[in-house]
Every structure is written in C-alpha cells, then in structure tokens.
C-alpha cells in the first residue's frame, strides 16, 4: 500500500483537489488502483448545511455521504467510487473523539489532541484506502492555518509509522508574478515549505502554480531553498480545460517521479485517453448554447458537477456547449423571458428555498410551449410538475409545500419520513436508489436499460395523490422507485425533448463516459438548433 499526501500553501484555491485527481488519473493509466480522499479542517461535520455561496456545491456519494466538491473531481478523473470513509472534517473527528470519551473508551485518560485526535485522523487514512494500491489524501486549507495543524501532525506521525518508501508528500504552492518587478517570486513558496518543515514534514514534490514559465534558474533556486530535487519542482500553469491537467502534469513527468519514489516498475501507458478528451473539448465539430437557470448562478462552483456533466455531454456529441448562466429572479421581471430567446436547450438544476422559483417555472413553461429541449434536475423536476399542473391541468395555486405551506394544490410535498425531522444536516433522502424505467420513453432509450440506480439529495417529492391526474393530463411518468412508488422521472410525449428527474445524474458523469441523460439532452439541443446538423456519433474509446 502506497500513500500520497497533498497539501497547499501561500493561498487557498490553488487547485490541490484537481492536482490530486489528475495525478490519480495518471497513476491509473499506469495500471495502479487509486482511491482519493479529502480531509477538511473546518468544524462543520460535513458541508450539507453550508450555503452554496460559501462553499460551492455539496457533492453526494453513492452511500449518501454529503461531501466537498473536490470529491466530484476525484470520481470524474478516476474509476473508483468513493464512500463516507473518503471524506473527513475536523467536526467529524472531534465528534467521534467526544463520543468515545463519553462512552469511556479512553478508560479515564485525559483526552488530548495528541494522541487521541491524531489517532482518529490516522485511522481514517488506514481505512480509507483498503483494497487499492495507492491512496491519495488531500488536506484542505493552507499550511499555517491553526485549524489544520492536527491533520499535518497526523500526517507526520503516519509517515513515520509506514516508512518513507511508502509515503510521499506533494505540496502545491504559488509562485506569483510581480508585474512591477517583471519576474516570478519564490519567497512565498520558500516560506510555505519552511512552515511544513517546522512541523516535521519535508515535501518530496513541489507543484508550483504560476502564470509564467518556471525557468531553469528559478527551479534550481526553489530546489536549493526548499530541499527538493530540481526534477521534483513541477511547473503548473493555468489550462483552458481542467481535462488538460493530466497531460500538463505528465509533460512535467510527475507520474514518473511518483513511480520512482515508490520504487515501482509500472511502465508509461501506450495510449493516453486524455489526448482524445482534450481534442474533443478544444476542437469539436458542432456548437450549441444551453441556458442554466438557477439561483446560485453568481458562483461557478455552486453547480460544478452540472457544468462538468454538460461538458462531458459535449465531448460525447463532439460539440462545444456554450453555457449561459441565467439568474432565475431575472426571469420574474418584465420582459425577463427575453433572456431565454436563442437558446438551444434549457436546464434547471437543483436548489432549496422559494427564491427564484417563479422564474424557474416561467423557464419550464417557455421550454414546453416553444419546443425547446428542457432538462430538470431534482428541483427542476418539481418545477416542471408545478408548471404543468398550473398551466395545462389548470390547478390554480398548484405549488410545493416548500414554497407555500398552504397551497390549495400541494402537487409537491414533503416526504412522510421527513416531516418529523428537526436537524438539517445529513437528514434528507440521500444516496443511491433504484429506478424502474417505462419502455419506449426518452429515459429508457437514453439509458438503454430497464432499471437504473441514481443518487438523491432531497426532502420533497411529487405528491402521489396527483399522479393519476398528471398522467391522464398527458404527463409521462417514465421512472418510478419500485420499492416506494415514488416518481423519479417525468417527460412529455409531444415535445422534441422534455425530461426531468428527481435525482442528481450529474454525480455519475465522467469525461470519457458522459451520463446518458446529459448526452441525450445535448444531442436534442443540437438537433433542435436552427440550421444545425444531427450530432456525430461519438467514437468508441
């Protein structure tokens, strides 16, 4: 078993998660099984109660764990499916330690950060990578942050326990360019590494984020002051697409370095799938424009997995997808629907609360009446059902009890088991559930299957009391949870492509294997485009 720890210095948001994911992708190409996990120093137990504006999207795992968006990168770049064992926060650590203390597990000992907190962290490392050859652990935050010290101390102890031959430290740092001086500055990197060395950790590889070329002289300077071999000073500039990152790191021989440091013999791959992925991203044959109508539009990371899944669908259809982000509240204003004109498809993602819901309903109505392909995710399904009930079935006041507790027609209501729940964190319908598909529908044709499993994250559902009326009124229920008879997918017959799902398909899409529904949506948008050609068939990979 081999272990890699990825830390970050100088500033946050340097791309530690993407670095870990891209390295994992390269190591898989060399025949190694890889698992990646994220340790976050914040005191929240998980990000489930955090605002998307504060933290970005909450990424849902197969087993129902609500995690940091970086785990989405891990699953998109590598083949392994992650679990709650691959996500740890300070909140979880201290919660577990205190619960053990209350149960008397520590046999009356004084409970301290060392060894009890650090032991809890080390235990998660040991359990997080069973059955794989390499476990990559990303440490959130920035070196020097007080809340991250227990994690770094645990890493130091862990490396001592397993031995230097089985453990590598990679430090992602910033080498800023000062325009006034006209040069890159290495001092921030030197000081960040010095902080790590004070703790007792010597990086084996430095990934230097910079927007100018890292010349040989600078690499030698960083090497000398940071006690890292010159060949282990990696240049990492910005890339047009995140899927270029594996190629960029491979060009810097990062995977060769890791293989050599571990003393492994895995040869380089004969073929790199990332070349074809990047080619399709940068030089597609077609182009469409998709409008994403949401309430967290200002923050790119709020719908991170949705945007990436749309990109994957573009790759599958050999199509560049231009995403237009539309604030749902803008559609509620006079002449707001003008923002939807010229779009080849409309996508309404998930969300919580009533802000912007009327704008989303207006978007669904526009798509239905103007034959624009519509794709609803989670709340996007509920929006489509509300719109259909109001404007086709003429159920005046139809709404969700999330938005109007006294709605005369509660066509969307809270799930029965959710009604008595008080706590907000980790209490929704979470994780992967079965869905039986109706033969001959858009969903069945896209999936090419009779039954599928998808990940959920919601409290509200279609009210079964209205299902019969919806079906008689022309709405197709094309997906049902067979165990509990819950509506999972709805669609329209007399429409080019109108489909909405209660789950989150964006959590199962990959750049080399687009989710079937996203691929079908982009294909429909391309077909719908005025003067557009039918999508080219994706080449087999």
Secondary structure as a PSIPRED ss2 file (coil, helix, strand):
# PSIPRED VFORMAT (PSIPRED V4.0)

   1 X C   1.000  0.000  0.000
   2 X E   0.000  0.000  1.000
   3 X E   0.000  0.000  1.000
   4 X E   0.000  0.000  1.000
   5 X E   0.000  0.000  1.000
   6 X E   0.000  0.000  1.000
   7 X E   0.000  0.000  1.000
   8 X E   0.000  0.000  1.000
   9 X C   1.000  0.000  0.000
  10 X C   1.000  0.000  0.000
  11 X C   1.000  0.000  0.000
  12 X C   1.000  0.000  0.000
  13 X C   1.000  0.000  0.000
  14 X C   1.000  0.000  0.000
  15 X C   1.000  0.000  0.000
  16 X H   0.000  1.000  0.000
  17 X H   0.000  1.000  0.000
  18 X H   0.000  1.000  0.000
  19 X H   0.000  1.000  0.000
  20 X H   0.000  1.000  0.000
  21 X H   0.000  1.000  0.000
  22 X H   0.000  1.000  0.000
  23 X H   0.000  1.000  0.000
  24 X H   0.000  1.000  0.000
  25 X H   0.000  1.000  0.000
  26 X H   0.000  1.000  0.000
  27 X H   0.000  1.000  0.000
  28 X H   0.000  1.000  0.000
  29 X H   0.000  1.000  0.000
  30 X C   1.000  0.000  0.000
  31 X C   1.000  0.000  0.000
  32 X C   1.000  0.000  0.000
  33 X C   1.000  0.000  0.000
  34 X E   0.000  0.000  1.000
  35 X E   0.000  0.000  1.000
  36 X E   0.000  0.000  1.000
  37 X E   0.000  0.000  1.000
  38 X E   0.000  0.000  1.000
  39 X E   0.000  0.000  1.000
  40 X E   0.000  0.000  1.000
  41 X C   1.000  0.000  0.000
  42 X C   1.000  0.000  0.000
  43 X C   1.000  0.000  0.000
  44 X C   1.000  0.000  0.000
  45 X C   1.000  0.000  0.000
  46 X C   1.000  0.000  0.000
  47 X H   0.000  1.000  0.000
  48 X H   0.000  1.000  0.000
  49 X H   0.000  1.000  0.000
  50 X C   1.000  0.000  0.000
  51 X C   1.000  0.000  0.000
  52 X H   0.000  1.000  0.000
  53 X H   0.000  1.000  0.000
  54 X H   0.000  1.000  0.000
  55 X H   0.000  1.000  0.000
  56 X C   1.000  0.000  0.000
  57 X C   1.000  0.000  0.000
  58 X C   1.000  0.000  0.000
  59 X E   0.000  0.000  1.000
  60 X E   0.000  0.000  1.000
  61 X C   1.000  0.000  0.000
  62 X C   1.000  0.000  0.000
  63 X C   1.000  0.000  0.000
  64 X C   1.000  0.000  0.000
  65 X C   1.000  0.000  0.000
  66 X E   0.000  0.000  1.000
  67 X E   0.000  0.000  1.000
  68 X C   1.000  0.000  0.000
  69 X C   1.000  0.000  0.000
  70 X H   0.000  1.000  0.000
  71 X H   0.000  1.000  0.000
  72 X H   0.000  1.000  0.000
  73 X H   0.000  1.000  0.000
  74 X H   0.000  1.000  0.000
  75 X H   0.000  1.000  0.000
  76 X H   0.000  1.000  0.000
  77 X H   0.000  1.000  0.000
  78 X C   1.000  0.000  0.000
  79 X C   1.000  0.000  0.000
  80 X C   1.000  0.000  0.000
  81 X C   1.000  0.000  0.000
  82 X C   1.000  0.000  0.000
  83 X C   1.000  0.000  0.000
  84 X H   0.000  1.000  0.000
  85 X H   0.000  1.000  0.000
  86 X H   0.000  1.000  0.000
  87 X E   0.000  0.000  1.000
  88 X E   0.000  0.000  1.000
  89 X E   0.000  0.000  1.000
  90 X H   0.000  1.000  0.000
  91 X H   0.000  1.000  0.000
  92 X H   0.000  1.000  0.000
  93 X H   0.000  1.000  0.000
  94 X H   0.000  1.000  0.000
  95 X H   0.000  1.000  0.000
  96 X H   0.000  1.000  0.000
  97 X H   0.000  1.000  0.000
  98 X H   0.000  1.000  0.000
  99 X H   0.000  1.000  0.000
 100 X H   0.000  1.000  0.000
 101 X H   0.000  1.000  0.000
 102 X H   0.000  1.000  0.000
 103 X H   0.000  1.000  0.000
 104 X C   1.000  0.000  0.000
 105 X C   1.000  0.000  0.000
 106 X C   1.000  0.000  0.000
 107 X C   1.000  0.000  0.000
 108 X C   1.000  0.000  0.000
 109 X C   1.000  0.000  0.000
 110 X C   1.000  0.000  0.000
 111 X C   1.000  0.000  0.000
 112 X C   1.000  0.000  0.000
 113 X H   0.000  1.000  0.000
 114 X H   0.000  1.000  0.000
 115 X H   0.000  1.000  0.000
 116 X H   0.000  1.000  0.000
 117 X H   0.000  1.000  0.000
 118 X H   0.000  1.000  0.000
 119 X H   0.000  1.000  0.000
 120 X H   0.000  1.000  0.000
 121 X H   0.000  1.000  0.000
 122 X H   0.000  1.000  0.000
 123 X H   0.000  1.000  0.000
 124 X H   0.000  1.000  0.000
 125 X H   0.000  1.000  0.000
 126 X H   0.000  1.000  0.000
 127 X H   0.000  1.000  0.000
 128 X H   0.000  1.000  0.000
 129 X C   1.000  0.000  0.000
 130 X C   1.000  0.000  0.000
 131 X C   1.000  0.000  0.000
 132 X C   1.000  0.000  0.000
 133 X C   1.000  0.000  0.000
 134 X E   0.000  0.000  1.000
 135 X E   0.000  0.000  1.000
 136 X E   0.000  0.000  1.000
 137 X E   0.000  0.000  1.000
 138 X E   0.000  0.000  1.000
 139 X E   0.000  0.000  1.000
 140 X C   1.000  0.000  0.000
 141 X C   1.000  0.000  0.000
 142 X C   1.000  0.000  0.000
 143 X C   1.000  0.000  0.000
 144 X C   1.000  0.000  0.000
 145 X C   1.000  0.000  0.000
 146 X H   0.000  1.000  0.000
 147 X H   0.000  1.000  0.000
 148 X H   0.000  1.000  0.000
 149 X H   0.000  1.000  0.000
 150 X H   0.000  1.000  0.000
 151 X H   0.000  1.000  0.000
 152 X H   0.000  1.000  0.000
 153 X H   0.000  1.000  0.000
 154 X H   0.000  1.000  0.000
 155 X H   0.000  1.000  0.000
 156 X H   0.000  1.000  0.000
 157 X H   0.000  1.000  0.000
 158 X H   0.000  1.000  0.000
 159 X H   0.000  1.000  0.000
 160 X H   0.000  1.000  0.000
 161 X H   0.000  1.000  0.000
 162 X H   0.000  1.000  0.000
 163 X C   1.000  0.000  0.000
 164 X H   0.000  1.000  0.000
 165 X H   0.000  1.000  0.000
 166 X H   0.000  1.000  0.000
 167 X E   0.000  0.000  1.000
 168 X E   0.000  0.000  1.000
 169 X E   0.000  0.000  1.000
 170 X E   0.000  0.000  1.000
 171 X E   0.000  0.000  1.000
 172 X E   0.000  0.000  1.000
 173 X E   0.000  0.000  1.000
 174 X E   0.000  0.000  1.000
 175 X C   1.000  0.000  0.000
 176 X C   1.000  0.000  0.000
 177 X E   0.000  0.000  1.000
 178 X E   0.000  0.000  1.000
 179 X C   1.000  0.000  0.000
 180 X C   1.000  0.000  0.000
 181 X C   1.000  0.000  0.000
 182 X C   1.000  0.000  0.000
 183 X E   0.000  0.000  1.000
 184 X E   0.000  0.000  1.000
 185 X C   1.000  0.000  0.000
 186 X C   1.000  0.000  0.000
 187 X H   0.000  1.000  0.000
 188 X H   0.000  1.000  0.000
 189 X H   0.000  1.000  0.000
 190 X H   0.000  1.000  0.000
 191 X H   0.000  1.000  0.000
 192 X H   0.000  1.000  0.000
 193 X H   0.000  1.000  0.000
 194 X H   0.000  1.000  0.000
 195 X H   0.000  1.000  0.000
 196 X H   0.000  1.000  0.000
 197 X H   0.000  1.000  0.000
 198 X H   0.000  1.000  0.000
 199 X H   0.000  1.000  0.000
 200 X C   1.000  0.000  0.000
 201 X C   1.000  0.000  0.000
 202 X C   1.000  0.000  0.000
 203 X C   1.000  0.000  0.000
 204 X C   1.000  0.000  0.000
 205 X E   0.000  0.000  1.000
 206 X E   0.000  0.000  1.000
 207 X E   0.000  0.000  1.000
 208 X E   0.000  0.000  1.000
 209 X E   0.000  0.000  1.000
 210 X C   1.000  0.000  0.000
 211 X C   1.000  0.000  0.000
 212 X C   1.000  0.000  0.000
 213 X C   1.000  0.000  0.000
 214 X C   1.000  0.000  0.000
 215 X C   1.000  0.000  0.000
 216 X H   0.000  1.000  0.000
 217 X H   0.000  1.000  0.000
 218 X H   0.000  1.000  0.000
 219 X H   0.000  1.000  0.000
 220 X H   0.000  1.000  0.000
 221 X H   0.000  1.000  0.000
 222 X H   0.000  1.000  0.000
 223 X H   0.000  1.000  0.000
 224 X H   0.000  1.000  0.000
 225 X H   0.000  1.000  0.000
 226 X H   0.000  1.000  0.000
 227 X C   1.000  0.000  0.000
 228 X C   1.000  0.000  0.000
 229 X C   1.000  0.000  0.000
 230 X H   0.000  1.000  0.000
 231 X H   0.000  1.000  0.000
 232 X H   0.000  1.000  0.000
 233 X E   0.000  0.000  1.000
 234 X E   0.000  0.000  1.000
 235 X E   0.000  0.000  1.000
 236 X E   0.000  0.000  1.000
 237 X C   1.000  0.000  0.000
 238 X C   1.000  0.000  0.000
 239 X C   1.000  0.000  0.000
 240 X C   1.000  0.000  0.000
 241 X C   1.000  0.000  0.000
 242 X H   0.000  1.000  0.000
 243 X H   0.000  1.000  0.000
 244 X H   0.000  1.000  0.000
 245 X H   0.000  1.000  0.000
 246 X H   0.000  1.000  0.000
 247 X H   0.000  1.000  0.000
 248 X H   0.000  1.000  0.000
 249 X H   0.000  1.000  0.000
 250 X H   0.000  1.000  0.000
 251 X H   0.000  1.000  0.000
 252 X C   1.000  0.000  0.000
 253 X C   1.000  0.000  0.000
 254 X H   0.000  1.000  0.000
 255 X H   0.000  1.000  0.000
 256 X H   0.000  1.000  0.000
 257 X H   0.000  1.000  0.000
 258 X H   0.000  1.000  0.000
 259 X H   0.000  1.000  0.000
 260 X H   0.000  1.000  0.000
 261 X H   0.000  1.000  0.000
 262 X H   0.000  1.000  0.000
 263 X C   1.000  0.000  0.000
 264 X C   1.000  0.000  0.000
 265 X C   1.000  0.000  0.000
 266 X C   1.000  0.000  0.000
 267 X C   1.000  0.000  0.000
 268 X C   1.000  0.000  0.000
 269 X C   1.000  0.000  0.000
 270 X C   1.000  0.000  0.000
 271 X C   1.000  0.000  0.000
 272 X C   1.000  0.000  0.000
 273 X H   0.000  1.000  0.000
 274 X H   0.000  1.000  0.000
 275 X H   0.000  1.000  0.000
 276 X H   0.000  1.000  0.000
 277 X H   0.000  1.000  0.000
 278 X H   0.000  1.000  0.000
 279 X H   0.000  1.000  0.000
 280 X H   0.000  1.000  0.000
 281 X H   0.000  1.000  0.000
 282 X H   0.000  1.000  0.000
 283 X C   1.000  0.000  0.000
 284 X C   1.000  0.000  0.000
 285 X C   1.000  0.000  0.000
 286 X E   0.000  0.000  1.000
 287 X E   0.000  0.000  1.000
 288 X E   0.000  0.000  1.000
 289 X E   0.000  0.000  1.000
 290 X E   0.000  0.000  1.000
 291 X E   0.000  0.000  1.000
 292 X E   0.000  0.000  1.000
 293 X E   0.000  0.000  1.000
 294 X E   0.000  0.000  1.000
 295 X C   1.000  0.000  0.000
 296 X C   1.000  0.000  0.000
 297 X C   1.000  0.000  0.000
 298 X C   1.000  0.000  0.000
 299 X C   1.000  0.000  0.000
 300 X H   0.000  1.000  0.000
 301 X H   0.000  1.000  0.000
 302 X H   0.000  1.000  0.000
 303 X H   0.000  1.000  0.000
 304 X H   0.000  1.000  0.000
 305 X H   0.000  1.000  0.000
 306 X H   0.000  1.000  0.000
 307 X H   0.000  1.000  0.000
 308 X H   0.000  1.000  0.000
 309 X H   0.000  1.000  0.000
 310 X H   0.000  1.000  0.000
 311 X H   0.000  1.000  0.000
 312 X H   0.000  1.000  0.000
 313 X H   0.000  1.000  0.000
 314 X H   0.000  1.000  0.000
 315 X H   0.000  1.000  0.000
 316 X H   0.000  1.000  0.000
 317 X C   1.000  0.000  0.000
 318 X C   1.000  0.000  0.000
 319 X E   0.000  0.000  1.000
 320 X E   0.000  0.000  1.000
 321 X E   0.000  0.000  1.000
 322 X E   0.000  0.000  1.000
 323 X E   0.000  0.000  1.000
 324 X E   0.000  0.000  1.000
 325 X E   0.000  0.000  1.000
 326 X E   0.000  0.000  1.000
 327 X E   0.000  0.000  1.000
 328 X H   0.000  1.000  0.000
 329 X H   0.000  1.000  0.000
 330 X H   0.000  1.000  0.000
 331 X H   0.000  1.000  0.000
 332 X H   0.000  1.000  0.000
 333 X C   1.000  0.000  0.000
 334 X C   1.000  0.000  0.000
 335 X C   1.000  0.000  0.000
 336 X H   0.000  1.000  0.000
 337 X H   0.000  1.000  0.000
 338 X H   0.000  1.000  0.000
 339 X H   0.000  1.000  0.000
 340 X H   0.000  1.000  0.000
 341 X C   1.000  0.000  0.000
 342 X C   1.000  0.000  0.000
 343 X C   1.000  0.000  0.000
 344 X C   1.000  0.000  0.000
 345 X E   0.000  0.000  1.000
 346 X E   0.000  0.000  1.000
 347 X E   0.000  0.000  1.000
 348 X E   0.000  0.000  1.000
 349 X C   1.000  0.000  0.000
 350 X C   1.000  0.000  0.000
 351 X C   1.000  0.000  0.000
 352 X C   1.000  0.000  0.000
 353 X C   1.000  0.000  0.000
 354 X C   1.000  0.000  0.000
 355 X C   1.000  0.000  0.000
 356 X C   1.000  0.000  0.000
 357 X H   0.000  1.000  0.000
 358 X H   0.000  1.000  0.000
 359 X H   0.000  1.000  0.000
 360 X H   0.000  1.000  0.000
 361 X H   0.000  1.000  0.000
 362 X H   0.000  1.000  0.000
 363 X H   0.000  1.000  0.000
 364 X H   0.000  1.000  0.000
 365 X H   0.000  1.000  0.000
 366 X H   0.000  1.000  0.000
 367 X H   0.000  1.000  0.000
 368 X H   0.000  1.000  0.000
 369 X H   0.000  1.000  0.000
 370 X C   1.000  0.000  0.000
 371 X C   1.000  0.000  0.000
 372 X C   1.000  0.000  0.000
 373 X E   0.000  0.000  1.000
 374 X E   0.000  0.000  1.000
 375 X E   0.000  0.000  1.000
 376 X E   0.000  0.000  1.000
 377 X E   0.000  0.000  1.000
 378 X C   1.000  0.000  0.000
 379 X H   0.000  1.000  0.000
 380 X H   0.000  1.000  0.000
 381 X H   0.000  1.000  0.000
 382 X H   0.000  1.000  0.000
 383 X H   0.000  1.000  0.000
 384 X H   0.000  1.000  0.000
 385 X H   0.000  1.000  0.000
 386 X H   0.000  1.000  0.000
 387 X H   0.000  1.000  0.000
 388 X H   0.000  1.000  0.000
 389 X H   0.000  1.000  0.000
 390 X H   0.000  1.000  0.000
 391 X H   0.000  1.000  0.000
 392 X C   1.000  0.000  0.000
 393 X C   1.000  0.000  0.000
 394 X C   1.000  0.000  0.000
 395 X C   1.000  0.000  0.000
 396 X C   1.000  0.000  0.000
 397 X C   1.000  0.000  0.000
 398 X E   0.000  0.000  1.000
 399 X E   0.000  0.000  1.000
 400 X E   0.000  0.000  1.000
 401 X C   1.000  0.000  0.000
 402 X C   1.000  0.000  0.000
 403 X C   1.000  0.000  0.000
 404 X C   1.000  0.000  0.000
 405 X C   1.000  0.000  0.000
 406 X C   1.000  0.000  0.000
 407 X C   1.000  0.000  0.000
 408 X C   1.000  0.000  0.000
 409 X E   0.000  0.000  1.000
 410 X E   0.000  0.000  1.000
 411 X E   0.000  0.000  1.000
 412 X E   0.000  0.000  1.000
 413 X E   0.000  0.000  1.000
 414 X E   0.000  0.000  1.000
 415 X C   1.000  0.000  0.000
 416 X H   0.000  1.000  0.000
 417 X H   0.000  1.000  0.000
 418 X H   0.000  1.000  0.000
 419 X C   1.000  0.000  0.000
 420 X C   1.000  0.000  0.000
 421 X C   1.000  0.000  0.000
 422 X C   1.000  0.000  0.000
 423 X C   1.000  0.000  0.000
 424 X C   1.000  0.000  0.000
 425 X C   1.000  0.000  0.000
 426 X C   1.000  0.000  0.000
 427 X C   1.000  0.000  0.000
 428 X C   1.000  0.000  0.000
 429 X E   0.000  0.000  1.000
 430 X E   0.000  0.000  1.000
 431 X E   0.000  0.000  1.000
 432 X E   0.000  0.000  1.000
 433 X E   0.000  0.000  1.000
 434 X E   0.000  0.000  1.000
 435 X E   0.000  0.000  1.000
 436 X E   0.000  0.000  1.000
 437 X E   0.000  0.000  1.000
 438 X C   1.000  0.000  0.000
 439 X C   1.000  0.000  0.000
 440 X C   1.000  0.000  0.000
 441 X C   1.000  0.000  0.000
 442 X H   0.000  1.000  0.000
 443 X H   0.000  1.000  0.000
 444 X H   0.000  1.000  0.000
 445 X H   0.000  1.000  0.000
 446 X H   0.000  1.000  0.000
 447 X H   0.000  1.000  0.000
 448 X C   1.000  0.000  0.000
 449 X C   1.000  0.000  0.000
 450 X C   1.000  0.000  0.000
 451 X E   0.000  0.000  1.000
 452 X E   0.000  0.000  1.000
 453 X E   0.000  0.000  1.000
 454 X E   0.000  0.000  1.000
 455 X E   0.000  0.000  1.000
 456 X E   0.000  0.000  1.000
 457 X E   0.000  0.000  1.000
 458 X E   0.000  0.000  1.000
 459 X C   1.000  0.000  0.000
 460 X E   0.000  0.000  1.000
 461 X E   0.000  0.000  1.000
 462 X E   0.000  0.000  1.000
 463 X C   1.000  0.000  0.000
 464 X H   0.000  1.000  0.000
 465 X H   0.000  1.000  0.000
 466 X H   0.000  1.000  0.000
 467 X H   0.000  1.000  0.000
 468 X H   0.000  1.000  0.000
 469 X H   0.000  1.000  0.000
 470 X H   0.000  1.000  0.000
 471 X H   0.000  1.000  0.000
 472 X H   0.000  1.000  0.000
 473 X C   1.000  0.000  0.000
 474 X C   1.000  0.000  0.000
 475 X E   0.000  0.000  1.000
 476 X E   0.000  0.000  1.000
 477 X E   0.000  0.000  1.000
 478 X E   0.000  0.000  1.000
 479 X E   0.000  0.000  1.000
 480 X E   0.000  0.000  1.000
 481 X E   0.000  0.000  1.000
 482 X C   1.000  0.000  0.000
 483 X C   1.000  0.000  0.000
 484 X C   1.000  0.000  0.000
 485 X C   1.000  0.000  0.000
 486 X E   0.000  0.000  1.000
 487 X E   0.000  0.000  1.000
 488 X E   0.000  0.000  1.000
 489 X E   0.000  0.000  1.000
 490 X E   0.000  0.000  1.000
 491 X E   0.000  0.000  1.000
 492 X E   0.000  0.000  1.000
 493 X C   1.000  0.000  0.000
 494 X C   1.000  0.000  0.000
 495 X C   1.000  0.000  0.000
 496 X C   1.000  0.000  0.000
 497 X C   1.000  0.000  0.000
 498 X E   0.000  0.000  1.000
 499 X E   0.000  0.000  1.000
 500 X E   0.000  0.000  1.000
 501 X E   0.000  0.000  1.000
 502 X C   1.000  0.000  0.000
 503 X C   1.000  0.000  0.000
 504 X C   1.000  0.000  0.000
 505 X H   0.000  1.000  0.000
 506 X H   0.000  1.000  0.000
 507 X H   0.000  1.000  0.000
 508 X H   0.000  1.000  0.000
 509 X C   1.000  0.000  0.000
 510 X E   0.000  0.000  1.000
 511 X C   1.000  0.000  0.000
 512 X C   1.000  0.000  0.000
 513 X E   0.000  0.000  1.000
 514 X C   1.000  0.000  0.000
 515 X C   1.000  0.000  0.000
 516 X H   0.000  1.000  0.000
 517 X H   0.000  1.000  0.000
 518 X H   0.000  1.000  0.000
 519 X H   0.000  1.000  0.000
 520 X H   0.000  1.000  0.000
 521 X H   0.000  1.000  0.000
 522 X H   0.000  1.000  0.000
 523 X H   0.000  1.000  0.000
 524 X H   0.000  1.000  0.000
 525 X H   0.000  1.000  0.000
 526 X H   0.000  1.000  0.000
 527 X H   0.000  1.000  0.000
 528 X H   0.000  1.000  0.000
 529 X C   1.000  0.000  0.000
 530 X C   1.000  0.000  0.000
 531 X C   1.000  0.000  0.000
 532 X C   1.000  0.000  0.000
 533 X C   1.000  0.000  0.000
 534 X C   1.000  0.000  0.000
 535 X C   1.000  0.000  0.000
 536 X C   1.000  0.000  0.000
 537 X C   1.000  0.000  0.000
 538 X C   1.000  0.000  0.000
 539 X C   1.000  0.000  0.000
 540 X C   1.000  0.000  0.000
 541 X C   1.000  0.000  0.000
